Amino acid sequence: MSRSILNLFVSSRKGKITYSLLAGAVTMGLAAPSLAVNTDPDEFEAAIKLTPDVENGKKLYKASCITCHGPEGWGVPGSGYPQIAGQLKNVIIKQLADFRAGNRDNPIMRAFSSRRALGGPQDIADVAAYVASLPMTPNNEQGFSLHLAEGKRIYDEMCADCHGENGEGDPEEHVPRIQGQHYSYLTRQFNWIRNGRRRNGDEKMIKQIKNFTPREQVAVLSYVASLKPKNVAPRGWRNHDFDGFDRSWRPMRIR
């Protein structure tokens, strides 16, 4: 990450990292004007076609991603920070491009996906490949187990065609892997897609979920959170790429 972004968002006090400016940006829903991005319409396609340098991706992850998503890429259950480990590479590239274009409303990600943090398509491809290579947590946040049977029925009828039978996603169509994601994050994104805050939502999905009842929403998202990926880390696994990272630290909760 460039020093200008680091200085803008991070201040150090008594050895602990504080995020006063970042907290203000999230609370007010504002992004710094200097972070405005004119996204190259060909950037997404270019990044997908490039051969990624995973070692450079690791360096970029440490500079721009580790503070919020953690050294394992597992996010923080209940905080608004999603698990990104194991997400499909092409999906990560697509989402980074959308953040840069302003198609997703998140001032933190707008900053850390900007050209100051990720210079161009090669950097995007590199960090996406590194994140995709990480195993997923065996302990993602769960929903409500009493609704799983109803959730499976809804999922099989309305979600499986695009997201896959087990929520594994589709790399060719850039449909995200949703299996094993934190329940609270699934809920927030579901609501943001339905109310239009997330501007890159699929039109078919928006129509499908528009009239979901609260019970149906809880049921289907609880079921999705319960789906177990194949690339789950063994219990006790740590990402030794970042052994020096303080795993007791947690970012500010996103509301």
Long-range contacts (C-beta under 8 A, 24 or more apart in sequence): 1-63, 1-64, 1-112, 1-116, 1-117, 2-116, 2-117, 4-116, 5-111, 5-112, 5-114, 5-116, 5-117, 8-32, 8-111, 9-111, 10-67, 16-249, 17-67, 17-249, 19-251, 19-252, 22-108, 22-252, 23-252, 25-107, 25-108, 26-107, 26-108, 26-252, 26-254, 26-255, 29-105, 29-107, 30-107, 31-107, 31-110, 31-111, 32-107, 32-111, 35-110, 35-111, 35-114, 35-116, 37-100, 37-101, 37-102, 37-110, 37-114, 37-115, 39-97, 39-100, 39-101, 43-97, 43-100, 43-120, 43-121, 43-124, 44-93, 44-94, 44-97, 46-121, 47-93, 47-97, 47-121, 47-122, 47-124, 47-125, 47-128, 48-90, 48-93, 48-125, 50-121, 50-122, 50-125, 51-125, 52-89, 52-125, 52-126, 52-128, 52-129, 52-130, 53-122, 53-126, 53-129, 54-126, 54-129, 54-130, 54-133, 56-122, 56-123, 56-126, 57-126, 57-127, 57-128, 57-129, 57-130, 57-131, 58-130, 58-241, 60-117, 60-118, 60-123, 60-126, 60-127, 60-130, 61-127, 61-130, 61-131, 62-241, 62-242, 63-117, 64-112, 64-113, 64-117, 64-118, 64-127, 65-112, 65-127, 65-131, 66-242, 66-245, 67-251, 68-108, 68-251, 70-245, 70-247, 71-238, 71-239, 71-241, 71-242, 71-245, 71-247, 72-134, 72-137, 72-233, 72-237, 72-238, 72-239, 73-131, 73-134, 73-239, 74-136, 74-137, 74-140, 75-182, 75-185, 76-250, 76-251, 77-140, 77-141, 77-182, 77-184, 78-141, 78-182, 78-184, 78-253, 79-184, 79-250, 79-251, 79-253, 79-254, 80-184, 80-185, 80-188, 80-253, 80-254, 80-255, 81-185, 81-251, 81-254, 82-181, 82-182, 82-185, 83-136, 83-137, 83-140, 83-180, 83-181, 83-182, 83-185, 84-131, 85-131, 85-134, 85-135, 85-136, 85-137, 86-132, 86-134, 86-135, 86-136, 86-177, 86-180, 86-229, 86-231, 87-131, 87-132, 87-169, 87-176, 87-177, 88-132, 88-169, 88-170, 88-171, 88-174, 88-176, 88-177, 89-125, 89-128, 89-129, 89-131, 89-132, 89-171, 90-128, 90-171, 90-172, 90-174, 91-169, 91-171, 91-174, 91-175, 91-176, 91-177, 92-127, 92-128, 92-131, 92-132, 93-124, 93-125, 93-128, 94-174, 95-176, 95-200, 96-124, 96-127, 96-128, 97-124, 98-200, 102-199, 103-199, 103-200, 104-198, 104-199, 104-200, 105-192, 105-197, 105-198, 105-199, 108-254, 134-239, 135-231, 135-232, 135-233, 135-237, 136-180, 136-229, 136-231, 136-232, 136-233, 137-180, 137-232, 137-233, 138-232, 138-233, 138-234, 138-235, 140-180, 140-181, 140-182, 140-183, 140-225, 141-182, 141-183, 141-184, 141-185, 141-225, 142-183, 142-222, 142-225, 142-226, 143-183, 143-186, 143-218, 143-221, 143-222, 143-223, 143-225, 143-226, 144-218, 144-219, 144-222, 145-222, 145-226, 147-215, 147-218, 147-219, 147-222, 147-223, 148-219, 148-222, 148-223, 148-226, 150-215, 150-216, 150-219, 151-218, 151-219, 151-220, 151-221, 151-222, 151-223, 151-224, 151-226, 152-223, 154-216, 154-219, 154-220, 154-223, 155-220, 155-223, 155-224, 158-208, 158-220, 159-220, 159-224, 162-202, 162-204, 162-205, 166-227, 166-229, 167-224, 167-227, 168-229, 177-229, 178-224, 178-227, 179-224, 179-227, 179-228, 179-229, 180-225, 180-227, 180-228, 180-229, 180-232, 181-224, 181-225, 182-225, 183-221, 183-222, 183-225, 186-221, 186-224, 186-225, 187-217, 187-221, 190-217, 190-221
